[in-house]
Amino acid sequence: MLGYLAGSCWGARSYNTVHTYVLPGALALSALLLHAQALLPIAVIWVNHIGVDRLMGYGLKYSDGFGWTHLGRLGKGTAIAQVQG
């Protein structure tokens, strides 16, 4: 979210970097390969956070603004407008 202080494009990039499964997957793999047991719960919590965000409709962001995601537009009334439109 702090990336949005630098503009919507940087905000979208930073949000999408942290909210993809690549980094927590790499962290989990590293934890398993390096026998670093303390890192595995962090990776699992991170994956859970991303999943809950997706469940709530917060998808990967477009540079148009925080409300524009790959899952659709965020906000009240948008689902009704999409069904009627």
PyMOL Python script that loads the backbone (N, CA, C, O; Angstrom):
from pymol import cmd

cmd.read_pdbstr("""\
ATOM      1  N   MET A   1       0.823  -1.188   0.000  1.00  0.00           N
ATOM      2  CA  MET A   1       0.000   0.000   0.000  1.00  0.00           C
ATOM      3  C   MET A   1       0.868   1.253   0.000  1.00  0.00           C
ATOM      4  O   MET A   1       0.468   2.278  -0.552  1.00  0.00           O
ATOM      5  N   LEU A   2       2.035   1.188   0.604  1.00  0.00           N
ATOM      6  CA  LEU A   2       2.894   2.369   0.648  1.00  0.00           C
ATOM      7  C   LEU A   2       3.384   2.773  -0.737  1.00  0.00           C
ATOM      8  O   LEU A   2       3.711   3.937  -0.966  1.00  0.00           O
ATOM      9  N   GLY A   3       3.436   1.816  -1.661  1.00  0.00           N
ATOM     10  CA  GLY A   3       3.855   2.128  -3.016  1.00  0.00           C
ATOM     11  C   GLY A   3       2.936   3.108  -3.709  1.00  0.00           C
ATOM     12  O   GLY A   3       3.357   3.805  -4.632  1.00  0.00           O
ATOM     13  N   TYR A   4       1.683   3.173  -3.280  1.00  0.00           N
ATOM     14  CA  TYR A   4       0.732   4.098  -3.888  1.00  0.00           C
ATOM     15  C   TYR A   4       1.054   5.554  -3.555  1.00  0.00           C
ATOM     16  O   TYR A   4       0.540   6.459  -4.213  1.00  0.00           O
ATOM     17  N   LEU A   5       1.888   5.796  -2.555  1.00  0.00           N
ATOM     18  CA  LEU A   5       2.328   7.167  -2.281  1.00  0.00           C
ATOM     19  C   LEU A   5       3.197   7.702  -3.413  1.00  0.00           C
ATOM     20  O   LEU A   5       3.268   8.913  -3.623  1.00  0.00           O
ATOM     21  N   ALA A   6       3.856   6.809  -4.141  1.00  0.00           N
ATOM     22  CA  ALA A   6       4.695   7.199  -5.274  1.00  0.00           C
ATOM     23  C   ALA A   6       3.915   7.240  -6.575  1.00  0.00           C
ATOM     24  O   ALA A   6       4.482   7.563  -7.619  1.00  0.00           O
ATOM     25  N   GLY A   7       2.635   6.923  -6.539  1.00  0.00           N
ATOM     26  CA  GLY A   7       1.801   6.932  -7.738  1.00  0.00           C
ATOM     27  C   GLY A   7       1.131   5.589  -7.939  1.00  0.00           C
ATOM     28  O   GLY A   7       1.536   4.580  -7.360  1.00  0.00           O
ATOM     29  N   SER A   8       0.097   5.591  -8.771  1.00  0.00           N
ATOM     30  CA  SER A   8      -0.684   4.367  -8.950  1.00  0.00           C
ATOM     31  C   SER A   8       0.093   3.279  -9.678  1.00  0.00           C
ATOM     32  O   SER A   8      -0.125   2.095  -9.423  1.00  0.00           O
ATOM     33  N   CYS A   9       0.983   3.653 -10.568  1.00  0.00           N
ATOM     34  CA  CYS A   9       1.766   2.639 -11.292  1.00  0.00           C
ATOM     35  C   CYS A   9       2.733   1.929 -10.334  1.00  0.00           C
ATOM     36  O   CYS A   9       2.818   0.701 -10.338  1.00  0.00           O
ATOM     37  N   TRP A  10       3.452   2.691  -9.524  1.00  0.00           N
ATOM     38  CA  TRP A  10       4.374   2.092  -8.545  1.00  0.00           C
ATOM     39  C   TRP A  10       3.604   1.333  -7.480  1.00  0.00           C
ATOM     40  O   TRP A  10       4.053   0.289  -7.007  1.00  0.00           O
ATOM     41  N   GLY A  11       2.455   1.850  -7.106  1.00  0.00           N
ATOM     42  CA  GLY A  11       1.638   1.160  -6.126  1.00  0.00           C
ATOM     43  C   GLY A  11       1.185  -0.196  -6.615  1.00  0.00           C
ATOM     44  O   GLY A  11       1.245  -1.185  -5.884  1.00  0.00           O
ATOM     45  N   ALA A  12       0.726  -0.240  -7.870  1.00  0.00           N
ATOM     46  CA  ALA A  12       0.285  -1.507  -8.454  1.00  0.00           C
ATOM     47  C   ALA A  12       1.440  -2.490  -8.553  1.00  0.00           C
ATOM     48  O   ALA A  12       1.282  -3.673  -8.251  1.00  0.00           O
ATOM     49  N   ARG A  13       2.591  -2.007  -8.970  1.00  0.00           N
ATOM     50  CA  ARG A  13       3.760  -2.886  -9.093  1.00  0.00           C
ATOM     51  C   ARG A  13       4.182  -3.467  -7.756  1.00  0.00           C
ATOM     52  O   ARG A  13       4.442  -4.665  -7.647  1.00  0.00           O
ATOM     53  N   SER A  14       4.249  -2.615  -6.735  1.00  0.00           N
ATOM     54  CA  SER A  14       4.684  -3.107  -5.424  1.00  0.00           C
ATOM     55  C   SER A  14       3.639  -4.043  -4.822  1.00  0.00           C
ATOM     56  O   SER A  14       3.996  -5.064  -4.234  1.00  0.00           O
ATOM     57  N   TYR A  15       2.363  -3.712  -4.958  1.00  0.00           N
ATOM     58  CA  TYR A  15       1.303  -4.581  -4.440  1.00  0.00           C
ATOM     59  C   TYR A  15       1.341  -5.937  -5.133  1.00  0.00           C
ATOM     60  O   TYR A  15       1.276  -6.975  -4.474  1.00  0.00           O
ATOM     61  N   ASN A  16       1.444  -5.931  -6.454  1.00  0.00           N
ATOM     62  CA  ASN A  16       1.453  -7.177  -7.214  1.00  0.00           C
ATOM     63  C   ASN A  16       2.687  -8.024  -6.907  1.00  0.00           C
ATOM     64  O   ASN A  16       2.606  -9.252  -6.907  1.00  0.00           O
ATOM     65  N   THR A  17       3.818  -7.389  -6.647  1.00  0.00           N
ATOM     66  CA  THR A  17       5.024  -8.132  -6.300  1.00  0.00           C
ATOM     67  C   THR A  17       4.843  -8.905  -5.001  1.00  0.00           C
ATOM     68  O   THR A  17       5.263 -10.057  -4.894  1.00  0.00           O
ATOM     69  N   VAL A  18       4.224  -8.273  -4.021  1.00  0.00           N
ATOM     70  CA  VAL A  18       4.053  -8.897  -2.717  1.00  0.00           C
ATOM     71  C   VAL A  18       2.865  -9.856  -2.702  1.00  0.00           C
ATOM     72  O   VAL A  18       2.816 -10.754  -1.861  1.00  0.00           O
ATOM     73  N   HIS A  19       1.899  -9.683  -3.623  1.00  0.00           N
ATOM     74  CA  HIS A  19       0.677 -10.481  -3.601  1.00  0.00           C
ATOM     75  C   HIS A  19       0.604 -11.508  -4.727  1.00  0.00           C
ATOM     76  O   HIS A  19      -0.484 -11.823  -5.208  1.00  0.00           O
ATOM     77  N   THR A  20       1.738 -12.024  -5.143  1.00  0.00           N
ATOM     78  CA  THR A  20       1.763 -13.174  -6.034  1.00  0.00           C
ATOM     79  C   THR A  20       2.326 -14.351  -5.248  1.00  0.00           C
ATOM     80  O   THR A  20       2.995 -14.159  -4.233  1.00  0.00           O
ATOM     81  N   TYR A  21       2.063 -15.543  -5.703  1.00  0.00           N
ATOM     82  CA  TYR A  21       2.487 -16.739  -4.973  1.00  0.00           C
ATOM     83  C   TYR A  21       3.954 -17.092  -5.213  1.00  0.00           C
ATOM     84  O   TYR A  21       4.451 -18.046  -4.614  1.00  0.00           O
ATOM     85  N   VAL A  22       4.651 -16.363  -6.058  1.00  0.00           N
ATOM     86  CA  VAL A  22       6.038 -16.690  -6.398  1.00  0.00           C
ATOM     87  C   VAL A  22       6.966 -16.525  -5.191  1.00  0.00           C
ATOM     88  O   VAL A  22       7.736 -17.429  -4.866  1.00  0.00           O
ATOM     89  N   LEU A  23       6.886 -15.377  -4.536  1.00  0.00           N
ATOM     90  CA  LEU A  23       7.804 -15.122  -3.418  1.00  0.00           C
ATOM     91  C   LEU A  23       7.544 -16.027  -2.210  1.00  0.00           C
ATOM     92  O   LEU A  23       8.501 -16.577  -1.664  1.00  0.00           O
ATOM     93  N   PRO A  24       6.296 -16.205  -1.769  1.00  0.00           N
ATOM     94  CA  PRO A  24       6.118 -17.133  -0.642  1.00  0.00           C
ATOM     95  C   PRO A  24       6.435 -18.576  -1.024  1.00  0.00           C
ATOM     96  O   PRO A  24       6.864 -19.359  -0.177  1.00  0.00           O
ATOM     97  N   GLY A  25       6.228 -18.935  -2.286  1.00  0.00           N
ATOM     98  CA  GLY A  25       6.613 -20.274  -2.738  1.00  0.00           C
ATOM     99  C   GLY A  25       8.116 -20.464  -2.690  1.00  0.00           C
ATOM    100  O   GLY A  25       8.606 -21.513  -2.271  1.00  0.00           O
ATOM    101  N   ALA A  26       8.851 -19.439  -3.122  1.00  0.00           N
ATOM    102  CA  ALA A  26      10.313 -19.503  -3.060  1.00  0.00           C
ATOM    103  C   ALA A  26      10.795 -19.536  -1.616  1.00  0.00           C
ATOM    104  O   ALA A  26      11.764 -20.224  -1.294  1.00  0.00           O
ATOM    105  N   LEU A  27      10.114 -18.790  -0.748  1.00  0.00           N
ATOM    106  CA  LEU A  27      10.475 -18.806   0.669  1.00  0.00           C
ATOM    107  C   LEU A  27      10.227 -20.181   1.280  1.00  0.00           C
ATOM    108  O   LEU A  27      11.051 -20.673   2.050  1.00  0.00           O
ATOM    109  N   ALA A  28       9.104 -20.804   0.945  1.00  0.00           N
ATOM    110  CA  ALA A  28       8.797 -22.143   1.465  1.00  0.00           C
ATOM    111  C   ALA A  28       9.803 -23.163   0.950  1.00  0.00           C
ATOM    112  O   ALA A  28      10.276 -24.009   1.709  1.00  0.00           O
ATOM    113  N   LEU A  29      10.129 -23.086  -0.330  1.00  0.00           N
ATOM    114  CA  LEU A  29      11.111 -24.009  -0.898  1.00  0.00           C
ATOM    115  C   LEU A  29      12.473 -23.821  -0.251  1.00  0.00           C
ATOM    116  O   LEU A  29      13.162 -24.794   0.056  1.00  0.00           O
ATOM    117  N   SER A  30      12.862 -22.565  -0.045  1.00  0.00           N
ATOM    118  CA  SER A  30      14.135 -22.288   0.617  1.00  0.00           C
ATOM    119  C   SER A  30      14.142 -22.819   2.047  1.00  0.00           C
ATOM    120  O   SER A  30      15.142 -23.363   2.514  1.00  0.00           O
ATOM    121  N   ALA A  31      13.014 -22.654   2.734  1.00  0.00           N
ATOM    122  CA  ALA A  31      12.921 -23.149   4.113  1.00  0.00           C
ATOM    123  C   ALA A  31      13.085 -24.657   4.158  1.00  0.00           C
ATOM    124  O   ALA A  31      13.744 -25.185   5.053  1.00  0.00           O
ATOM    125  N   LEU A  32      12.494 -25.349   3.206  1.00  0.00           N
ATOM    126  CA  LEU A  32      12.603 -26.806   3.175  1.00  0.00           C
ATOM    127  C   LEU A  32      14.011 -27.264   2.805  1.00  0.00           C
ATOM    128  O   LEU A  32      14.553 -28.186   3.414  1.00  0.00           O
ATOM    129  N   LEU A  33      14.596 -26.614   1.804  1.00  0.00           N
ATOM    130  CA  LEU A  33      15.932 -27.023   1.348  1.00  0.00           C
ATOM    131  C   LEU A  33      17.031 -26.673   2.346  1.00  0.00           C
ATOM    132  O   LEU A  33      18.009 -27.407   2.484  1.00  0.00           O
ATOM    133  N   LEU A  34      16.866 -25.552   3.040  1.00  0.00           N
ATOM    134  CA  LEU A  34      17.892 -25.109   3.979  1.00  0.00           C
ATOM    135  C   LEU A  34      17.618 -25.550   5.414  1.00  0.00           C
ATOM    136  O   LEU A  34      18.364 -25.207   6.331  1.00  0.00           O
ATOM    137  N   HIS A  35      16.550 -26.308   5.597  1.00  0.00           N
ATOM    138  CA  HIS A  35      16.149 -26.784   6.924  1.00  0.00           C
ATOM    139  C   HIS A  35      15.981 -25.619   7.907  1.00  0.00           C
ATOM    140  O   HIS A  35      16.323 -25.725   9.085  1.00  0.00           O
ATOM    141  N   ALA A  36      15.451 -24.516   7.398  1.00  0.00           N
ATOM    142  CA  ALA A  36      15.186 -23.329   8.219  1.00  0.00           C
ATOM    143  C   ALA A  36      13.719 -23.371   8.637  1.00  0.00           C
ATOM    144  O   ALA A  36      12.858 -22.775   7.990  1.00  0.00           O
ATOM    145  N   GLN A  37      13.455 -24.078   9.715  1.00  0.00           N
ATOM    146  CA  GLN A  37      12.081 -24.337  10.138  1.00  0.00           C
ATOM    147  C   GLN A  37      11.312 -23.069  10.491  1.00  0.00           C
ATOM    148  O   GLN A  37      10.083 -23.066  10.407  1.00  0.00           O
ATOM    149  N   ALA A  38      11.975 -22.015  10.873  1.00  0.00           N
ATOM    150  CA  ALA A  38      11.295 -20.782  11.263  1.00  0.00           C
ATOM    151  C   ALA A  38      10.684 -20.047  10.064  1.00  0.00           C
ATOM    152  O   ALA A  38       9.758 -19.254  10.233  1.00  0.00           O
ATOM    153  N   LEU A  39      11.192 -20.304   8.868  1.00  0.00           N
ATOM    154  CA  LEU A  39      10.693 -19.606   7.689  1.00  0.00           C
ATOM    155  C   LEU A  39       9.423 -20.209   7.108  1.00  0.00           C
ATOM    156  O   LEU A  39       8.661 -19.513   6.437  1.00  0.00           O
ATOM    157  N   LEU A  40       9.187 -21.466   7.350  1.00  0.00           N
ATOM    158  CA  LEU A  40       8.030 -22.139   6.769  1.00  0.00           C
ATOM    159  C   LEU A  40       6.694 -21.558   7.255  1.00  0.00           C
ATOM    160  O   LEU A  40       5.805 -21.351   6.429  1.00  0.00           O
ATOM    161  N   PRO A  41       6.512 -21.289   8.539  1.00  0.00           N
ATOM    162  CA  PRO A  41       5.247 -20.668   8.954  1.00  0.00           C
ATOM    163  C   PRO A  41       5.013 -19.291   8.339  1.00  0.00           C
ATOM    164  O   PRO A  41       3.873 -18.916   8.064  1.00  0.00           O
ATOM    165  N   ILE A  42       6.088 -18.541   8.123  1.00  0.00           N
ATOM    166  CA  ILE A  42       5.955 -17.231   7.479  1.00  0.00           C
ATOM    167  C   ILE A  42       5.430 -17.398   6.062  1.00  0.00           C
ATOM    168  O   ILE A  42       4.546 -16.654   5.638  1.00  0.00           O
ATOM    169  N   ALA A  43       5.959 -18.356   5.333  1.00  0.00           N
ATOM    170  CA  ALA A  43       5.502 -18.615   3.966  1.00  0.00           C
ATOM    171  C   ALA A  43       4.048 -19.058   3.938  1.00  0.00           C
ATOM    172  O   ALA A  43       3.288 -18.631   3.069  1.00  0.00           O
ATOM    173  N   VAL A  44       3.651 -19.909   4.879  1.00  0.00           N
ATOM    174  CA  VAL A  44       2.266 -20.390   4.932  1.00  0.00           C
ATOM    175  C   VAL A  44       1.309 -19.245   5.264  1.00  0.00           C
ATOM    176  O   VAL A  44       0.239 -19.139   4.665  1.00  0.00           O
ATOM    177  N   ILE A  45       1.686 -18.394   6.209  1.00  0.00           N
ATOM    178  CA  ILE A  45       0.855 -17.240   6.554  1.00  0.00           C
ATOM    179  C   ILE A  45       0.743 -16.286   5.372  1.00  0.00           C
ATOM    180  O   ILE A  45      -0.326 -15.734   5.115  1.00  0.00           O
ATOM    181  N   TRP A  46       1.836 -16.094   4.660  1.00  0.00           N
ATOM    182  CA  TRP A  46       1.855 -15.211   3.488  1.00  0.00           C
ATOM    183  C   TRP A  46       0.916 -15.749   2.407  1.00  0.00           C
ATOM    184  O   TRP A  46       0.141 -14.987   1.829  1.00  0.00           O
ATOM    185  N   VAL A  47       0.978 -17.040   2.132  1.00  0.00           N
ATOM    186  CA  VAL A  47       0.084 -17.659   1.146  1.00  0.00           C
ATOM    187  C   VAL A  47      -1.365 -17.528   1.590  1.00  0.00           C
ATOM    188  O   VAL A  47      -2.242 -17.259   0.770  1.00  0.00           O
ATOM    189  N   ASN A  48      -1.624 -17.715   2.879  1.00  0.00           N
ATOM    190  CA  ASN A  48      -2.975 -17.564   3.403  1.00  0.00           C
ATOM    191  C   ASN A  48      -3.468 -16.127   3.228  1.00  0.00           C
ATOM    192  O   ASN A  48      -4.622 -15.907   2.859  1.00  0.00           O
ATOM    193  N   HIS A  49      -2.618 -15.173   3.486  1.00  0.00           N
ATOM    194  CA  HIS A  49      -2.981 -13.763   3.314  1.00  0.00           C
ATOM    195  C   HIS A  49      -3.387 -13.469   1.870  1.00  0.00           C
ATOM    196  O   HIS A  49      -4.388 -12.796   1.622  1.00  0.00           O
ATOM    197  N   ILE A  50      -2.611 -13.974   0.933  1.00  0.00           N
ATOM    198  CA  ILE A  50      -2.924 -13.766  -0.482  1.00  0.00           C
ATOM    199  C   ILE A  50      -4.262 -14.422  -0.825  1.00  0.00           C
ATOM    200  O   ILE A  50      -5.083 -13.834  -1.528  1.00  0.00           O
ATOM    201  N   GLY A  51      -4.479 -15.638  -0.328  1.00  0.00           N
ATOM    202  CA  GLY A  51      -5.731 -16.339  -0.596  1.00  0.00           C
ATOM    203  C   GLY A  51      -6.943 -15.624  -0.034  1.00  0.00           C
ATOM    204  O   GLY A  51      -7.983 -15.555  -0.690  1.00  0.00           O
ATOM    205  N   VAL A  52      -6.824 -15.092   1.171  1.00  0.00           N
ATOM    206  CA  VAL A  52      -7.941 -14.342   1.765  1.00  0.00           C
ATOM    207  C   VAL A  52      -8.193 -13.061   0.985  1.00  0.00           C
ATOM    208  O   VAL A  52      -9.345 -12.677   0.785  1.00  0.00           O
ATOM    209  N   ASP A  53      -7.133 -12.398   0.544  1.00  0.00           N
ATOM    210  CA  ASP A  53      -7.320 -11.211  -0.299  1.00  0.00           C
ATOM    211  C   ASP A  53      -8.100 -11.554  -1.566  1.00  0.00           C
ATOM    212  O   ASP A  53      -9.006 -10.818  -1.959  1.00  0.00           O
ATOM    213  N   ARG A  54      -7.750 -12.669  -2.204  1.00  0.00           N
ATOM    214  CA  ARG A  54      -8.465 -13.089  -3.418  1.00  0.00           C
ATOM    215  C   ARG A  54      -9.924 -13.420  -3.100  1.00  0.00           C
ATOM    216  O   ARG A  54     -10.825 -13.079  -3.866  1.00  0.00           O
ATOM    217  N   LEU A  55     -10.147 -14.083  -1.971  1.00  0.00           N
ATOM    218  CA  LEU A  55     -11.498 -14.442  -1.554  1.00  0.00           C
ATOM    219  C   LEU A  55     -12.360 -13.199  -1.345  1.00  0.00           C
ATOM    220  O   LEU A  55     -13.555 -13.210  -1.640  1.00  0.00           O
ATOM    221  N   MET A  56     -11.756 -12.140  -0.841  1.00  0.00           N
ATOM    222  CA  MET A  56     -12.490 -10.910  -0.590  1.00  0.00           C
ATOM    223  C   MET A  56     -12.584 -10.017  -1.821  1.00  0.00           C
ATOM    224  O   MET A  56     -13.195  -8.950  -1.762  1.00  0.00           O
ATOM    225  N   GLY A  57     -11.988 -10.438  -2.936  1.00  0.00           N
ATOM    226  CA  GLY A  57     -12.089  -9.684  -4.174  1.00  0.00           C
ATOM    227  C   GLY A  57     -10.933  -8.762  -4.466  1.00  0.00           C
ATOM    228  O   GLY A  57     -10.970  -8.018  -5.446  1.00  0.00           O
ATOM    229  N   TYR A  58      -9.906  -8.793  -3.636  1.00  0.00           N
ATOM    230  CA  TYR A  58      -8.736  -7.951  -3.876  1.00  0.00           C
ATOM    231  C   TYR A  58      -7.745  -8.717  -4.739  1.00  0.00           C
ATOM    232  O   TYR A  58      -6.923  -9.482  -4.234  1.00  0.00           O
ATOM    233  N   GLY A  59      -7.831  -8.503  -6.029  1.00  0.00           N
ATOM    234  CA  GLY A  59      -6.939  -9.194  -6.945  1.00  0.00           C
ATOM    235  C   GLY A  59      -5.703  -8.374  -7.236  1.00  0.00           C
ATOM    236  O   GLY A  59      -5.455  -7.350  -6.599  1.00  0.00           O
ATOM    237  N   LEU A  60      -4.937  -8.829  -8.193  1.00  0.00           N
ATOM    238  CA  LEU A  60      -3.763  -8.092  -8.621  1.00  0.00           C
ATOM    239  C   LEU A  60      -4.207  -6.766  -9.233  1.00  0.00           C
ATOM    240  O   LEU A  60      -5.219  -6.710  -9.932  1.00  0.00           O
ATOM    241  N   LYS A  61      -3.462  -5.716  -8.975  1.00  0.00           N
ATOM    242  CA  LYS A  61      -3.884  -4.365  -9.320  1.00  0.00           C
ATOM    243  C   LYS A  61      -3.429  -3.961 -10.713  1.00  0.00           C
ATOM    244  O   LYS A  61      -2.379  -4.380 -11.201  1.00  0.00           O
ATOM    245  N   TYR A  62      -4.266  -3.122 -11.339  1.00  0.00           N
ATOM    246  CA  TYR A  62      -3.891  -2.434 -12.562  1.00  0.00           C
ATOM    247  C   TYR A  62      -3.391  -1.044 -12.186  1.00  0.00           C
ATOM    248  O   TYR A  62      -3.688  -0.553 -11.097  1.00  0.00           O
ATOM    249  N   SER A  63      -2.643  -0.413 -13.067  1.00  0.00           N
ATOM    250  CA  SER A  63      -2.074   0.897 -12.759  1.00  0.00           C
ATOM    251  C   SER A  63      -3.112   2.015 -12.813  1.00  0.00           C
ATOM    252  O   SER A  63      -2.772   3.170 -12.559  1.00  0.00           O
ATOM    253  N   ASP A  64      -4.363   1.706 -13.137  1.00  0.00           N
ATOM    254  CA  ASP A  64      -5.412   2.720 -13.175  1.00  0.00           C
ATOM    255  C   ASP A  64      -5.802   3.196 -11.783  1.00  0.00           C
ATOM    256  O   ASP A  64      -6.392   4.268 -11.645  1.00  0.00           O
ATOM    257  N   GLY A  65      -5.488   2.427 -10.756  1.00  0.00           N
ATOM    258  CA  GLY A  65      -5.816   2.783  -9.385  1.00  0.00           C
ATOM    259  C   GLY A  65      -6.046   1.530  -8.562  1.00  0.00           C
ATOM    260  O   GLY A  65      -6.125   0.425  -9.099  1.00  0.00           O
ATOM    261  N   PHE A  66      -6.154   1.711  -7.246  1.00  0.00           N
ATOM    262  CA  PHE A  66      -6.270   0.574  -6.348  1.00  0.00           C
ATOM    263  C   PHE A  66      -7.536  -0.225  -6.601  1.00  0.00           C
ATOM    264  O   PHE A  66      -7.535  -1.438  -6.397  1.00  0.00           O
ATOM    265  N   GLY A  67      -8.599   0.400  -7.031  1.00  0.00           N
ATOM    266  CA  GLY A  67      -9.874  -0.280  -7.218  1.00  0.00           C
ATOM    267  C   GLY A  67      -9.959  -1.151  -8.455  1.00  0.00           C
ATOM    268  O   GLY A  67     -10.908  -1.923  -8.589  1.00  0.00           O
ATOM    269  N   TRP A  68      -9.025  -1.055  -9.338  1.00  0.00           N
ATOM    270  CA  TRP A  68      -9.049  -1.843 -10.573  1.00  0.00           C
ATOM    271  C   TRP A  68      -8.179  -3.081 -10.405  1.00  0.00           C
ATOM    272  O   TRP A  68      -6.960  -2.974 -10.271  1.00  0.00           O
ATOM    273  N   THR A  69      -8.813  -4.272 -10.411  1.00  0.00           N
ATOM    274  CA  THR A  69      -8.077  -5.507 -10.199  1.00  0.00           C
ATOM    275  C   THR A  69      -8.371  -6.505 -11.309  1.00  0.00           C
ATOM    276  O   THR A  69      -9.282  -6.304 -12.112  1.00  0.00           O
ATOM    277  N   HIS A  70      -7.590  -7.585 -11.349  1.00  0.00           N
ATOM    278  CA  HIS A  70      -7.822  -8.622 -12.355  1.00  0.00           C
ATOM    279  C   HIS A  70      -9.094  -9.418 -12.049  1.00  0.00           C
ATOM    280  O   HIS A  70      -9.561 -10.185 -12.892  1.00  0.00           O
ATOM    281  N   LEU A  71      -9.655  -9.242 -10.853  1.00  0.00           N
ATOM    282  CA  LEU A  71     -10.904  -9.912 -10.491  1.00  0.00           C
ATOM    283  C   LEU A  71     -12.125  -9.030 -10.748  1.00  0.00           C
ATOM    284  O   LEU A  71     -13.259  -9.490 -10.613  1.00  0.00           O
ATOM    285  N   GLY A  72     -11.905  -7.787 -11.110  1.00  0.00           N
ATOM    286  CA  GLY A  72     -12.996  -6.852 -11.365  1.00  0.00           C
ATOM    287  C   GLY A  72     -12.795  -5.578 -10.579  1.00  0.00           C
ATOM    288  O   GLY A  72     -11.809  -5.423  -9.859  1.00  0.00           O
ATOM    289  N   ARG A  73     -13.741  -4.668 -10.724  1.00  0.00           N
ATOM    290  CA  ARG A  73     -13.683  -3.370 -10.045  1.00  0.00           C
ATOM    291  C   ARG A  73     -14.134  -3.522  -8.598  1.00  0.00           C
ATOM    292  O   ARG A  73     -15.127  -4.194  -8.318  1.00  0.00           O
ATOM    293  N   LEU A  74     -13.398  -2.891  -7.678  1.00  0.00           N
ATOM    294  CA  LEU A  74     -13.756  -2.906  -6.269  1.00  0.00           C
ATOM    295  C   LEU A  74     -14.730  -1.775  -5.964  1.00  0.00           C
ATOM    296  O   LEU A  74     -14.708  -0.732  -6.618  1.00  0.00           O
ATOM    297  N   GLY A  75     -15.569  -1.984  -4.985  1.00  0.00           N
ATOM    298  CA  GLY A  75     -16.452  -0.926  -4.518  1.00  0.00           C
ATOM    299  C   GLY A  75     -17.896  -1.360  -4.501  1.00  0.00           C
ATOM    300  O   GLY A  75     -18.268  -2.383  -5.076  1.00  0.00           O
ATOM    301  N   LYS A  76     -18.713  -0.550  -3.821  1.00  0.00           N
ATOM    302  CA  LYS A  76     -20.130  -0.863  -3.702  1.00  0.00           C
ATOM    303  C   LYS A  76     -20.832  -0.680  -5.044  1.00  0.00           C
ATOM    304  O   LYS A  76     -20.551   0.260  -5.787  1.00  0.00           O
ATOM    305  N   GLY A  77     -21.747  -1.597  -5.336  1.00  0.00           N
ATOM    306  CA  GLY A  77     -22.570  -1.487  -6.541  1.00  0.00           C
ATOM    307  C   GLY A  77     -21.915  -1.929  -7.821  1.00  0.00           C
ATOM    308  O   GLY A  77     -22.565  -1.925  -8.866  1.00  0.00           O
ATOM    309  N   THR A  78     -20.671  -2.305  -7.787  1.00  0.00           N
ATOM    310  CA  THR A  78     -19.999  -2.659  -9.037  1.00  0.00           C
ATOM    311  C   THR A  78     -20.488  -3.999  -9.566  1.00  0.00           C
ATOM    312  O   THR A  78     -20.571  -4.185 -10.780  1.00  0.00           O
ATOM    313  N   ALA A  79     -20.813  -4.935  -8.681  1.00  0.00           N
ATOM    314  CA  ALA A  79     -21.290  -6.233  -9.152  1.00  0.00           C
ATOM    315  C   ALA A  79     -22.653  -6.092  -9.824  1.00  0.00           C
ATOM    316  O   ALA A  79     -22.922  -6.744 -10.832  1.00  0.00           O
ATOM    317  N   ILE A  80     -23.505  -5.247  -9.270  1.00  0.00           N
ATOM    318  CA  ILE A  80     -24.832  -5.033  -9.853  1.00  0.00           C
ATOM    319  C   ILE A  80     -24.681  -4.340 -11.201  1.00  0.00           C
ATOM    320  O   ILE A  80     -25.375  -4.682 -12.158  1.00  0.00           O
ATOM    321  N   ALA A  81     -23.768  -3.360 -11.279  1.00  0.00           N
ATOM    322  CA  ALA A  81     -23.572  -2.658 -12.537  1.00  0.00           C
ATOM    323  C   ALA A  81     -23.034  -3.601 -13.612  1.00  0.00           C
ATOM    324  O   ALA A  81     -23.393  -3.471 -14.783  1.00  0.00           O
ATOM    325  N   GLN A  82     -22.181  -4.544 -13.228  1.00  0.00           N
ATOM    326  CA  GLN A  82     -21.636  -5.469 -14.211  1.00  0.00           C
ATOM    327  C   GLN A  82     -22.697  -6.429 -14.703  1.00  0.00           C
ATOM    328  O   GLN A  82     -22.693  -6.795 -15.878  1.00  0.00           O
ATOM    329  N   VAL A  83     -23.614  -6.853 -13.829  1.00  0.00           N
ATOM    330  CA  VAL A  83     -24.669  -7.778 -14.223  1.00  0.00           C
ATOM    331  C   VAL A  83     -25.657  -7.084 -15.148  1.00  0.00           C
ATOM    332  O   VAL A  83     -26.096  -7.669 -16.138  1.00  0.00           O
ATOM    333  N   GLN A  84     -26.006  -5.851 -14.838  1.00  0.00           N
ATOM    334  CA  GLN A  84     -26.968  -5.107 -15.647  1.00  0.00           C
ATOM    335  C   GLN A  84     -26.364  -4.642 -16.948  1.00  0.00           C
ATOM    336  O   GLN A  84     -27.063  -4.533 -17.955  1.00  0.00           O
ATOM    337  N   GLY A  85     -25.047  -4.358 -16.942  1.00  0.00           N
ATOM    338  CA  GLY A  85     -24.380  -3.765 -18.098  1.00  0.00           C
ATOM    339  C   GLY A  85     -24.158  -4.751 -19.167  1.00  0.00           C
ATOM    340  O   GLY A  85     -23.606  -4.412 -20.213  1.00  0.00           O
TER     341      GLY A  85
END
""", "prot")
cmd.dss("prot")
cmd.show_as("cartoon", "prot")
cmd.util.cbc("prot")
cmd.orient("prot")
